[in-house]
């Protein structure tokens, strides 16, 4: 899992609405860290934090305070309904001996046989929720789709990730290749071709018999 460091400033209590809005006007995003002995209220630079959420990458966020650094992962972000800017962050403190649950992006590799034959590629899940120690969480989950034919799929239960538990349902489809009009038309053309060949062979046989 990738890691990034952010300068953070602690703030007292949950904060009143006016004080929180003042922070936002100053280009700061207020937040709270859960999971440790005590919850910690803080704020960080809005621009630097936005780079972490407008991406599919998953980060271990090291919040650097004056006297300590706390390792965290993003659990929830609240956005402004109009500007879509982040207005509040929920982070979870990370420990070496405690597993965390986090969504990790899925990356597909290879060219599906089914797609090459005219099938339609359907990506159902772009992220999978993993549970593991933070050191075992991968940056991404790579899935080779080369051998997926028309009518076939790859499900969560088909994956085998070392030292990692996948929390999504085993029967959930990650990617599938469905039939398409092109594939159907190609099949019909092949069938018609085969029928034509059979008819020709039959005619040739009848002609030979007549002779």
C-alpha positions as a Markdown table, in Angstrom:
| # | Residue | x | y | z |
|---|---|---|---|---|
| 1 | Unk | 0.0 | 0.0 | 0.0 |
| 2 | Unk | 1.3 | 3.5 | -0.9 |
| 3 | Unk | 2.0 | 5.9 | 1.9 |
| 4 | Unk | 1.9 | 9.7 | 2.1 |
| 5 | Unk | 2.7 | 12.2 | 4.9 |
| 6 | Unk | 0.6 | 15.2 | 5.7 |
| 7 | Unk | 1.2 | 18.0 | 8.2 |
| 8 | Unk | -1.7 | 18.0 | 10.7 |
| 9 | Unk | -2.7 | 20.4 | 13.4 |
| 10 | Unk | -4.7 | 19.2 | 16.4 |
| 11 | Unk | -7.9 | 21.1 | 17.4 |
| 12 | Unk | -9.9 | 21.1 | 20.6 |
| 13 | Unk | -13.1 | 19.1 | 20.9 |
| 14 | Unk | -15.6 | 18.5 | 18.1 |
| 15 | Unk | -15.6 | 22.2 | 17.3 |
| 16 | Unk | -18.6 | 24.5 | 16.7 |
| 17 | Unk | -20.0 | 25.0 | 13.3 |
| 18 | Unk | -18.7 | 28.6 | 13.0 |
| 19 | Unk | -15.2 | 27.5 | 13.9 |
| 20 | Unk | -15.2 | 24.6 | 11.4 |
| 21 | Unk | -16.4 | 26.9 | 8.6 |
| 22 | Unk | -13.7 | 29.3 | 9.5 |
| 23 | Unk | -11.1 | 26.5 | 9.0 |
| 24 | Unk | -12.6 | 25.6 | 5.7 |
| 25 | Unk | -12.4 | 29.3 | 4.5 |
| 26 | Unk | -8.7 | 29.2 | 5.4 |
| 27 | Unk | -8.2 | 26.2 | 3.1 |
| 28 | Unk | -8.2 | 23.6 | 5.8 |
| 29 | Unk | -10.3 | 20.4 | 6.2 |
| 30 | Unk | -11.3 | 19.3 | 9.7 |
| 31 | Unk | -11.3 | 15.7 | 10.6 |
| 32 | Unk | -11.2 | 13.1 | 13.4 |
| 33 | Unk | -9.1 | 10.0 | 14.0 |
| 34 | Unk | -10.8 | 6.9 | 15.5 |
| 35 | Unk | -9.4 | 3.6 | 16.7 |
| 36 | Unk | -6.8 | 4.7 | 19.2 |
| 37 | Unk | -7.1 | 5.1 | 23.0 |
| 38 | Unk | -8.8 | 8.5 | 22.3 |
| 39 | Unk | -10.3 | 10.2 | 19.3 |
| 40 | Unk | -8.2 | 13.0 | 17.9 |
| 41 | Unk | -9.6 | 16.1 | 16.2 |
| 42 | Unk | -7.4 | 17.7 | 13.6 |
| 43 | Unk | -7.3 | 19.7 | 10.4 |
| 44 | Unk | -5.1 | 19.5 | 7.3 |
| 45 | Unk | -4.4 | 21.4 | 4.1 |
| 46 | Unk | -7.4 | 21.0 | 1.8 |
| 47 | Unk | -5.4 | 21.0 | -1.5 |
| 48 | Unk | -2.9 | 18.4 | -0.3 |
| 49 | Unk | -5.7 | 16.2 | 1.0 |
| 50 | Unk | -7.7 | 16.4 | -2.2 |
| 51 | Unk | -4.9 | 14.7 | -4.1 |
| 52 | Unk | -5.6 | 11.5 | -2.0 |
| 53 | Unk | -9.3 | 11.3 | -2.7 |
| 54 | Unk | -9.5 | 12.2 | -6.4 |
| 55 | Unk | -7.7 | 9.0 | -7.3 |
| 56 | Unk | -8.3 | 5.2 | -7.2 |
| 57 | Unk | -5.1 | 4.7 | -5.3 |
| 58 | Unk | -5.3 | 3.6 | -1.6 |
| 59 | Unk | -2.9 | 5.3 | 0.9 |
| 60 | Unk | -1.5 | 4.8 | 4.3 |
| 61 | Unk | -1.8 | 8.4 | 5.6 |
| 62 | Unk | 0.9 | 9.4 | 8.1 |
| 63 | Unk | -0.4 | 12.5 | 9.9 |
| 64 | Unk | 2.5 | 14.5 | 11.3 |
| 65 | Unk | 1.7 | 16.5 | 14.4 |
| 66 | Unk | 4.2 | 18.6 | 16.3 |
| 67 | Unk | 5.1 | 15.8 | 18.8 |
| 68 | Unk | 4.2 | 12.6 | 17.0 |
| 69 | Unk | 3.1 | 10.9 | 13.7 |
| 70 | Unk | 0.0 | 8.8 | 13.5 |
| 71 | Unk | -0.5 | 6.2 | 10.8 |
| 72 | Unk | -4.1 | 6.2 | 9.4 |
| 73 | Unk | -6.3 | 5.2 | 6.5 |
| 74 | Unk | -9.3 | 7.1 | 5.1 |
| 75 | Unk | -12.6 | 5.6 | 6.3 |
| 76 | Unk | -15.0 | 8.3 | 5.1 |
| 77 | Unk | -15.1 | 11.8 | 3.5 |
| 78 | Unk | -18.0 | 14.2 | 3.6 |
| 79 | Unk | -18.3 | 16.5 | 0.6 |
| 80 | Unk | -20.0 | 19.9 | 0.0 |
| 81 | Unk | -23.3 | 19.3 | -1.9 |
| 82 | Unk | -22.6 | 22.1 | -4.4 |
| 83 | Unk | -18.8 | 22.5 | -4.8 |
| 84 | Unk | -18.0 | 18.8 | -4.1 |
| 85 | Unk | -15.1 | 19.9 | -1.9 |
| 86 | Unk | -14.1 | 17.8 | 1.1 |
| 87 | Unk | -15.6 | 19.3 | 4.2 |
| 88 | Unk | -14.8 | 16.6 | 6.8 |
| 89 | Unk | -12.6 | 13.5 | 7.1 |
| 90 | Unk | -12.9 | 10.4 | 9.2 |
| 91 | Unk | -9.6 | 8.5 | 9.6 |
| 92 | Unk | -8.9 | 5.2 | 11.3 |
| 93 | Unk | -5.6 | 4.7 | 13.2 |
| 94 | Unk | -3.5 | 1.8 | 12.0 |
| 95 | Unk | -1.5 | -0.6 | 14.1 |
| 96 | Unk | 1.1 | -3.2 | 13.1 |
| 97 | Unk | -0.8 | -6.0 | 14.9 |
| 98 | Unk | -4.4 | -5.1 | 14.1 |
| 99 | Unk | -6.0 | -5.9 | 10.7 |
| 100 | Unk | -7.8 | -3.1 | 8.8 |
| 101 | Unk | -10.6 | -3.3 | 6.3 |
| 102 | Unk | -10.2 | -1.1 | 3.2 |
| 103 | Unk | -11.3 | -1.0 | -0.5 |
| 104 | Unk | -8.6 | -1.8 | -3.0 |
| 105 | Unk | -8.8 | -1.1 | -6.7 |
| 106 | Unk | -9.1 | -3.9 | -9.3 |
| 107 | Unk | -6.9 | -3.8 | -12.4 |
| 108 | Unk | -7.6 | -6.2 | -15.3 |
| 109 | Unk | -4.7 | -7.5 | -17.5 |
| 110 | Unk | -4.7 | -9.4 | -20.8 |
| 111 | Unk | -7.1 | -9.6 | -23.7 |
| 112 | Unk | -10.1 | -11.8 | -23.1 |
| 113 | Unk | -10.7 | -14.5 | -25.7 |
| 114 | Unk | -14.4 | -13.8 | -25.4 |
| 115 | Unk | -14.0 | -10.1 | -26.2 |
| 116 | Unk | -11.7 | -11.0 | -29.2 |
| 117 | Unk | -14.5 | -13.2 | -30.4 |
| 118 | Unk | -17.0 | -10.4 | -30.3 |
| 119 | Unk | -18.3 | -10.6 | -26.7 |
| 120 | Unk | -19.0 | -7.6 | -24.5 |
| 121 | Unk | -16.8 | -7.0 | -21.5 |
| 122 | Unk | -18.8 | -6.1 | -18.3 |
| 123 | Unk | -16.8 | -4.9 | -15.3 |
| 124 | Unk | -19.0 | -5.3 | -12.2 |
| 125 | Unk | -16.6 | -4.5 | -9.3 |
| 126 | Unk | -13.9 | -1.8 | -9.6 |
| 127 | Unk | -12.8 | -2.3 | -5.9 |
| 128 | Unk | -12.8 | -5.2 | -3.5 |
| 129 | Unk | -12.9 | -4.8 | 0.3 |
| 130 | Unk | -9.9 | -6.5 | 1.9 |
| 131 | Unk | -9.1 | -7.3 | 5.5 |
| 132 | Unk | -5.5 | -7.7 | 6.5 |
| 133 | Unk | -2.6 | -6.2 | 8.4 |
| 134 | Unk | -1.6 | -3.0 | 6.7 |
| 135 | Unk | 1.7 | -4.4 | 5.5 |
| 136 | Unk | -0.2 | -7.1 | 3.5 |
| 137 | Unk | -2.6 | -4.8 | 1.8 |
| 138 | Unk | -1.7 | -4.6 | -1.9 |
| 139 | Unk | -1.8 | -1.3 | -3.9 |
| 140 | Unk | -4.1 | -3.0 | -6.4 |
| 141 | Unk | -5.6 | -6.4 | -7.2 |
| 142 | Unk | -4.4 | -7.6 | -10.6 |
| 143 | Unk | -6.7 | -10.1 | -12.5 |
| 144 | Unk | -5.7 | -11.7 | -15.8 |
| 145 | Unk | -8.8 | -12.1 | -18.0 |
| 146 | Unk | -7.1 | -13.7 | -21.0 |
| 147 | Unk | -8.9 | -17.0 | -20.7 |
| 148 | Unk | -12.4 | -15.6 | -20.0 |
| 149 | Unk | -14.7 | -16.7 | -22.9 |
| 150 | Unk | -18.2 | -15.5 | -23.9 |
| 151 | Unk | -20.6 | -16.5 | -21.1 |
| 152 | Unk | -17.9 | -16.8 | -18.5 |
| 153 | Unk | -17.0 | -14.6 | -15.5 |
| 154 | Unk | -14.6 | -14.2 | -12.7 |
| 155 | Unk | -16.1 | -14.1 | -9.2 |
| 156 | Unk | -14.7 | -13.1 | -5.8 |
| 157 | Unk | -14.5 | -16.7 | -4.8 |
| 158 | Unk | -12.2 | -17.5 | -7.7 |
| 159 | Unk | -9.4 | -15.3 | -6.3 |
| 160 | Unk | -6.7 | -16.4 | -3.9 |
| 161 | Unk | -4.9 | -13.6 | -2.2 |
| 162 | Unk | -2.1 | -14.5 | 0.3 |
| 163 | Unk | -2.5 | -13.2 | 3.9 |
| 164 | Unk | -5.7 | -11.3 | 2.9 |
| 165 | Unk | -9.4 | -11.9 | 3.5 |
| 166 | Unk | -11.8 | -10.6 | 0.9 |
| 167 | Unk | -15.0 | -9.3 | 2.5 |
| 168 | Unk | -17.1 | -9.2 | -0.6 |
| 169 | Unk | -19.5 | -12.1 | -1.2 |
| 170 | Unk | -17.8 | -15.1 | -2.9 |
| 171 | Unk | -20.5 | -15.2 | -5.6 |
| 172 | Unk | -20.2 | -11.6 | -6.5 |
| 173 | Unk | -19.1 | -11.2 | -10.1 |
| 174 | Unk | -16.0 | -9.0 | -10.7 |
| 175 | Unk | -16.0 | -9.2 | -14.5 |
| 176 | Unk | -17.9 | -11.1 | -17.1 |
| 177 | Unk | -18.0 | -11.4 | -20.9 |
| 178 | Unk | -21.5 | -11.4 | -22.3 |
| 179 | Unk | -22.6 | -12.3 | -25.8 |
| 180 | Unk | -23.3 | -9.4 | -28.2 |
| 181 | Unk | -25.0 | -8.8 | -31.5 |
| 182 | Unk | -21.7 | -9.1 | -33.3 |
| 183 | Unk | -20.9 | -12.5 | -31.7 |
| 184 | Unk | -24.5 | -13.8 | -32.4 |
| 185 | Unk | -24.3 | -12.7 | -36.1 |
| 186 | Unk | -20.9 | -14.4 | -36.4 |
| 187 | Unk | -22.3 | -17.6 | -35.0 |
| 188 | Unk | -25.3 | -17.5 | -37.4 |
| 189 | Unk | -22.9 | -16.9 | -40.3 |
| 190 | Unk | -20.9 | -19.9 | -39.3 |
| 191 | Unk | -24.0 | -22.1 | -39.0 |
| 192 | Unk | -25.2 | -20.9 | -42.4 |
| 193 | Unk | -21.8 | -21.7 | -43.8 |
| 194 | Unk | -21.8 | -25.2 | -42.4 |
| 195 | Unk | -25.4 | -25.8 | -43.7 |
| 196 | Unk | -24.3 | -24.6 | -47.1 |
| 197 | Unk | -21.3 | -26.9 | -47.1 |
| 198 | Unk | -23.6 | -29.8 | -46.1 |
| 199 | Unk | -26.0 | -29.0 | -48.9 |
| 200 | Unk | -23.2 | -28.8 | -51.5 |
| 201 | Unk | -21.8 | -32.2 | -50.3 |
| 202 | Unk | -25.3 | -33.7 | -50.5 |
| 203 | Unk | -25.8 | -32.4 | -54.1 |
| 204 | Unk | -22.4 | -33.7 | -55.1 |
| 205 | Unk | -23.3 | -37.1 | -53.7 |
| 206 | Unk | -26.6 | -37.2 | -55.5 |
| 207 | Unk | -24.9 | -36.3 | -58.8 |
| 208 | Unk | -22.3 | -39.0 | -58.3 |
| 209 | Unk | -25.0 | -41.6 | -57.7 |
| 210 | Unk | -27.0 | -40.5 | -60.7 |
| 211 | Unk | -24.0 | -41.0 | -62.9 |
